[in-house]
Amino acid sequence: MKKQVDAAAFERYKQEHDRSLGIAVCQLRTEKGLTPDQLAKRAEVSAQWIRRLETNQLHTDYSIGRIDRIARALEVELYDVYKRADGMLGPPPWLAREGTQSDE
């Protein structure tokens, strides 16, 4: 039987993932020596949107296609952007709890 995930824990994890994704994009952009304006032009998105992503100020969901355009503009794979963001977080809390319970 599938275990129910705590809705509040899921929402908090999603918020942290979004924050980490913005930090990952900022780090990659900085490593490439690009300004937000330069990245925006390459990715064909607004500089304001890049700044909002990097500072976790987006108030709408974003598409995977838009993040893919950013990854391509940064000359990295989409996987690398998400891998860097995920590396900042560790496992979701509900998976960590499950692993802890099985050790008992």
C-alpha positions as CSV (number, residue, x, y, z in Angstrom):
1,M,0.0,0.0,0.0
2,K,1.3,3.4,-1.0
3,K,2.1,5.7,2.0
4,Q,0.4,9.1,2.1
5,V,2.8,12.0,1.8
6,D,2.2,14.8,4.3
7,A,0.9,17.7,2.2
8,A,2.7,20.4,4.2
9,A,6.0,18.5,4.0
10,F,5.5,18.1,0.2
11,E,4.8,21.9,-0.2
12,R,7.8,22.8,1.8
13,Y,10.0,20.5,-0.2
14,K,8.7,21.9,-3.4
15,Q,9.4,25.5,-2.2
16,E,13.0,24.5,-1.2
17,H,13.5,22.7,-4.6
18,D,12.3,25.9,-6.4
19,R,14.8,27.9,-4.3
20,S,17.6,25.5,-5.0
21,L,16.8,25.5,-8.7
22,G,17.2,29.3,-8.8
23,I,20.5,29.1,-6.9
24,A,21.7,26.5,-9.3
25,V,20.9,28.7,-12.3
26,C,22.6,31.6,-10.6
27,Q,25.7,29.6,-9.9
28,L,25.9,28.2,-13.5
29,R,25.3,31.6,-14.9
30,T,28.1,33.1,-12.8
31,E,30.5,30.3,-13.6
32,K,29.9,31.1,-17.3
33,G,30.6,34.8,-16.7
34,L,27.1,35.8,-17.9
35,T,24.9,38.6,-16.5
36,P,21.2,37.9,-16.1
37,D,20.6,40.1,-19.2
38,Q,23.0,38.1,-21.3
39,L,21.4,34.8,-20.1
40,A,17.9,36.1,-20.8
41,K,18.8,37.1,-24.3
42,R,20.4,33.7,-25.0
43,A,17.4,31.8,-23.5
44,E,14.8,34.1,-25.1
45,V,13.2,34.9,-21.8
46,S,13.0,38.2,-19.9
47,A,15.9,39.3,-17.7
48,Q,13.2,40.1,-15.0
49,W,12.1,36.4,-15.2
50,I,15.8,35.2,-14.7
51,R,16.2,37.5,-11.7
52,R,12.9,36.3,-10.2
53,L,13.9,32.6,-10.7
54,E,17.4,33.2,-9.1
55,T,15.9,35.0,-6.1
56,N,12.9,32.7,-5.7
57,Q,10.5,35.5,-6.5
58,L,8.4,33.6,-9.1
59,H,4.8,33.5,-8.2
60,T,3.8,31.1,-11.0
61,D,4.9,27.7,-12.0
62,Y,7.4,27.5,-14.8
63,S,7.6,25.0,-17.6
64,I,10.3,22.4,-18.1
65,G,10.7,23.9,-21.6
66,R,11.7,27.2,-20.2
67,I,14.3,25.7,-17.8
68,D,15.6,23.6,-20.8
69,R,16.1,26.8,-22.8
70,I,18.0,28.3,-19.8
71,A,20.1,25.1,-19.6
72,R,20.9,25.3,-23.3
73,A,21.8,29.0,-23.0
74,L,24.2,28.0,-20.2
75,E,25.6,25.2,-22.5
76,V,24.7,22.5,-20.0
77,E,22.2,19.6,-20.0
78,L,18.9,20.1,-18.3
79,Y,19.8,17.1,-16.1
80,D,22.8,19.0,-14.8
81,V,20.7,22.0,-13.7
82,Y,18.4,19.7,-11.7
83,K,21.2,17.5,-10.4
84,R,22.9,20.6,-8.9
85,A,19.6,21.8,-7.4
86,D,18.8,18.4,-6.0
87,G,22.3,18.1,-4.5
88,M,21.6,21.2,-2.3
89,L,18.5,19.5,-0.9
90,G,19.1,15.9,-0.1
91,P,16.3,13.4,-0.1
92,P,12.7,14.5,0.4
93,P,11.7,14.3,4.1
94,W,9.2,11.5,3.5
95,L,11.9,9.3,1.9
96,A,14.3,10.1,4.7
97,R,11.7,9.0,7.3
98,E,11.0,5.8,5.4
99,G,14.7,4.9,5.4
100,T,15.0,5.7,9.1
101,Q,12.1,3.4,9.9
102,S,13.5,0.5,8.0
103,D,16.7,0.7,10.1
104,E,14.9,-0.1,13.3
